[in-house]
Amino acid sequence: MEHKKSVTPNLFINREISWLEFNKRVLYQALDEATPLLERLGFVSIYGSNLDEFFMVRIGSLSDQMIVIPDKIDDKTGQTAQEQINEVWKWLNSHDKEVEKAIRKVLGKLPQIGISILQMDNLEKVDELLTRDYFNKEIKPLLSAQIVDPHHPFPFLKNKQSYVMAQLEDKNNRIRYGIVHTENLPKFINYSINERERVVITSDLITHNLSSIFKKYTVKEAITLRVTRNADIDIATEMMDEHEDFLNIMEKVLIKRKRLGIVRVQLSHSVSGDFNDYLKKVLNLKQDVVVVNNYPLDLEFGFGLKRAFKDKHPNDIYPAVSPVNSIDFANQSGLDYLKNNDLLLHYPYQSSQPFIQLLYEAANNPNVVSIKITLYCLSSPSRIASALAYAAEKGKQVVAVMELRARFDEQSNIDYSKILEDAGCTIHYGLSDYKVHSKVCLITMREKNRIRYFTYVGTGNFNENTQEQYTDLAYITSDSMVGEDANLLFDALSVNEIVEGNDTLWIAPLSFRSEVIKEIDNEIEYHKLNGNGNIEIKLNSMNDVLIMEKLIEASQQGVKVFLLIRGICCLLPNVKEYTDNITVKSIVGRHLEHSRIFKFGDGGRARIFIGSGDFLNRNTQRRVEAFIQIKQPDLKVRVNHILSVEKNDESIGWIMQSDGSYINKNYDSKKHSQDVLREYFSMEELQSYDAKKENEGLLQRLKKRFLG
């Protein structure tokens, strides 16, 4: 009997609120007693930088929408942009005390390891003398301070930059305002007394000494303030010139972005009504975006403390770990190995060295004709970029599809485009209407009577830094059909076209979503006939309504759906008669969970895919993404093991509730999936090495017996 229900709005949660819930989970990682203390400071910093980017991008985008299309309705909640922004501020205000308490709790642990953050209004005499001397000698000569008046207008406040601002009174009792720039200054200073570290926040030190800066005035009020600016900028039609290089256009865009409107103002504490009104006037604030944070405004401060003290406190940081090198490429040609085997790498537990080795080997192989690659975000420095430049210099045709619109990596990609082009690479700047977000590399080799392809399809960027910090998968195969389909992708990108999906690759935006829906439908039909329908999907985020509706249908038909979604999940699980069979888990730990895995079915009939995109509207509709099926049996077993370990993580795994909140009942448990997987891959490589040695030993014994 059919028991499908129509989808109702209360099955979905607003995207922005779901993201805020994710960032709260990041902050809670800072409260985990099992996490080393200085690393907990790092999670505080990640929470802060995440929130900065959220305001710059998401609130920036909604603010633009309020102006351009104010009546546009969110397809999940029915809310306008203004209503969504109101919901964000309501959520932030309701959680403000909780956030403050969490941050202060972490900072309050520092004296246990001999680090004290000084409060300037409660200094011991020796600290007063030392900090004043440091201010006069090291800080004051570098300061740029001004009184705001008709000859000295209020300055432009830079994005994410802190300023000290004061309400002043002159000898005639007239009110003036002064501002002190703190850019190019350290966020804090630190010194030791009797082997105990003192830390002074620079803006606090400046505030404490304002009377020596504005000598002719009485300081009535003083605050630290920090603004966050909209960073969501589209390439305006009027900026486009069909004869102008897209790289030059992007350089203009980056200049324009620096001066976009303010979406948030942080204050170190509350100010008087007059002061507040003045701020709103000079900052041209159209609505109330002012928030008081009773903790350091720039939470990058946490990373700074970690960097400053990690050498003195090695037990208060994560123990160093090194990715294991795949034994598959040991003592042999990577190209030769791949002619008979596929290779699956799991970063950061396994090294990216095999892929870099493959690029250099291809550069030196006389039969290799070309290397083509999509680049979204490179590290600095980049061994991958160096390998591509080397290949071009060795005479290979190297084609790099460089996405110049990769948010906050635009300047880096512009710089790398110039470097690679100077080395002899051909650079394409993606597509005019779609970002190229796929992670694909294609090595083409001409042999005697055939063309051979080696194709890399990954879930994460070609970036050695993130490959050490994010969990990602990379699949490399010499399957000729995969290579031919990858070649079609690069051919399309080179002529500003998008390509349909094909036999071996799903390609967004034309086929990814439809193929996913087809797989879900197949699993629904299987369940109707046989029972035991199963879907397991690992993503970063999900808000695509069509896919979510199809998952609801699968749940209603009895298919078990397990979603490992680290970040945004707009689908509410465990809603009676709709999503009873859907479980959503989020893992937040030392490494950022970034891989995308799609498993339909179970056991021997399971179909497993990996790729570069999430179930977000931008991935399914506005980006070029690539996905591949894992077919080699032993590699399917490996990916299945990854999913199994993460499904069963009760330490850093958070279970989503039907109201959109998350709970973790076993947060203090020390054994978690990331540790388990690190041990698994280390042991797997060791066993593989032992097996190879055993086979080599057997071969030597046979030779000795039969050949003498």
Beta strands, then each sheet from edge to edge (+ up, - down):
strand 1: 115-117
strand 2: 144-148
strand 3: 162-169
strand 4: 175-181
strand 5: 188-193
strand 6: 196-201
strand 7: 218-229
strand 8: 262-267
strand 9: 290-292
strand 10: 343-347
strand 11: 368-375
strand 12: 397-402
strand 13: 426-428
strand 14: 435-436
strand 15: 440-446
strand 16: 451-458
strand 17: 470-477
strand 18: 505-508
strand 19: 534-539
strand 20: 560-565
strand 21: 582-587
strand 22: 592-593
strand 23: 597-600
strand 24: 607-611
strand 25: 623-630
strand 26: 653-656
strand 27: 662-663
sheet 1: 1+ 6+ 5-
sheet 2: 2+ 4- 3+ 7- 8+ 9+
sheet 3: 10+ 17- 16+ 15- 11+ 12+ 13+
sheet 4: 10+ 17- 22-
sheet 5: 14+ 25+ 18-
sheet 6: 14+ 25+ 24- 23+ 19- 20- 21- 26+ 27-
end
